[in-house]
Amino acid sequence: MLSHPNFDPVAVQLGPVAIHWYGLMYLLGFAAAWYIGRMRCRQPWSPLRAEQLEDLIFYGAMGVILGGRFGYVVFYNFPQFVEDPLWLFRVWEGGMAFHGGLLGVIIAVALYARKINQPVAAVWDFIAPLAPIGLGLGRLGNFIGQELWGRPTDSVFGMVFPKDPSQLARHPSQLYQFALEGGVLFAIIFFYTRKPRPQLAPGGLFLLCYGCFRFLVEFVREPDGHIGFDALGWVTRGQLLSLPMIVVGAGVMVYAYRRAAKD
């Protein structure tokens, strides 16, 4: 049985201002996206020039923050939002959802693509390899803050989290997601996009792979306490939200390759 190192979730304390590790992970994720984007701008088929990258990252950051908060409120706590609509804006109380952040980024990037007169699909494909590092770092922030831990287990990977009232050994599911959503997903998308691919195929591959990884990890991740299981006694809210990603991602890839074959 392993023990969580019980990290201090506050990375830096500047008087009354506390900078949490989770927030720093967001900043590192955007920095990683900028660095990878700079490399990808050198590709002959890149829809963006290097000097446009900062604005793209800004639009993407706004999509992550606004979409992530909106998604958490709508997908996971809608009854509370109905009772207290202003809770949507009290971001300091916590609550972000990946699926909402994804929708926010898709919309924000589409708006930026229109602004610079580039095909929306091409810019979506451009950002596909930029996102996984940030996703992985976000899960690492969850681990440091002892959030979103896994279900009880007696396996050798079981870990006791000091903040867990039950003090049961649990799957460190945040680390599983860090490895899959950060490392494995990045490797797949990065190497896949090293040469030209049919338009929309990189974006479709991202949706397909993330959806599959998240669906699998949900089997060992503790469901949200106020939601529990949504169906069949084992289907979680995360799995329900990931299923459309898998279907749409696979469909988009089939469409992209069929259209490329016709062209």
Secondary structure as the mmCIF struct_conf table of DSSP 4:
data_model
#
loop_
_struct_conf.conf_type_id
_struct_conf.id
_struct_conf.beg_label_comp_id
_struct_conf.beg_label_asym_id
_struct_conf.beg_label_seq_id
_struct_conf.end_label_comp_id
_struct_conf.end_label_asym_id
_struct_conf.end_label_seq_id
STRN STRN1 LEU A 2 SER A 3
BEND BEND1 PRO A 9 PRO A 9
STRN STRN2 VAL A 10 LEU A 14
TURN_TY1_P TURN_TY1_P1 GLY A 15 PRO A 16
STRN STRN3 VAL A 17 HIS A 20
HELX_RH_AL_P HELX_RH_AL_P1 TRP A 21 ARG A 40
TURN_TY1_P TURN_TY1_P2 CYS A 41 ARG A 42
BEND BEND2 GLN A 43 GLN A 43
TURN_TY1_P TURN_TY1_P3 PRO A 44 TRP A 45
BEND BEND3 PRO A 47 LEU A 48
HELX_RH_3T_P HELX_RH_3T_P1 ALA A 50 GLN A 52
HELX_RH_AL_P HELX_RH_AL_P2 LEU A 53 GLY A 71
HELX_RH_PI_P HELX_RH_PI_P1 TYR A 72 TYR A 76
HELX_RH_AL_P HELX_RH_AL_P3 PHE A 78 GLU A 83
HELX_RH_3T_P HELX_RH_3T_P2 PRO A 85 PHE A 89
HELX_RH_3T_P HELX_RH_3T_P3 VAL A 91 GLU A 93
HELX_RH_AL_P HELX_RH_AL_P4 PHE A 98 LYS A 115
TURN_TY1_P TURN_TY1_P4 ILE A 116 ASN A 117
HELX_RH_AL_P HELX_RH_AL_P5 VAL A 120 ILE A 127
HELX_RH_3T_P HELX_RH_3T_P4 ALA A 128 LEU A 130
BEND BEND4 ALA A 131 ALA A 131
HELX_RH_AL_P HELX_RH_AL_P6 PRO A 132 ILE A 144
TURN_TY1_P TURN_TY1_P5 GLY A 145 GLN A 146
BEND BEND5 LEU A 148 LEU A 148
STRN STRN4 GLY A 150 GLY A 150
STRN STRN5 PRO A 152 PRO A 152
BEND BEND6 SER A 155 SER A 155
TURN_TY1_P TURN_TY1_P6 VAL A 156 PHE A 157
STRN STRN6 MET A 159 VAL A 160
TURN_TY1_P TURN_TY1_P7 PRO A 162 LYS A 163
TURN_TY1_P TURN_TY1_P8 PRO A 165 SER A 166
STRN STRN7 ALA A 169 ARG A 170
HELX_RH_AL_P HELX_RH_AL_P7 SER A 173 GLN A 177
HELX_RH_PI_P HELX_RH_PI_P2 PHE A 178 VAL A 184
HELX_RH_AL_P HELX_RH_AL_P8 LEU A 185 TYR A 192
TURN_TY1_P TURN_TY1_P9 THR A 193 ARG A 194
BEND BEND7 LYS A 195 LYS A 195
TURN_TY1_P TURN_TY1_P10 GLN A 199 LEU A 200
HELX_RH_AL_P HELX_RH_AL_P9 ALA A 201 VAL A 217
TURN_TY1_P TURN_TY1_P11 GLU A 218 VAL A 220
STRN STRN8 ARG A 221 ARG A 221
HELX_LH_PP_P HELX_LH_PP_P1 GLU A 222 ASP A 224
TURN_TY1_P TURN_TY1_P12 GLY A 225 ILE A 227
STRN STRN9 ALA A 231 ALA A 231
TURN_TY1_P TURN_TY1_P13 LEU A 232 TRP A 234
STRN STRN10 VAL A 235 VAL A 235
HELX_RH_AL_P HELX_RH_AL_P10 ARG A 237 LYS A 262
#
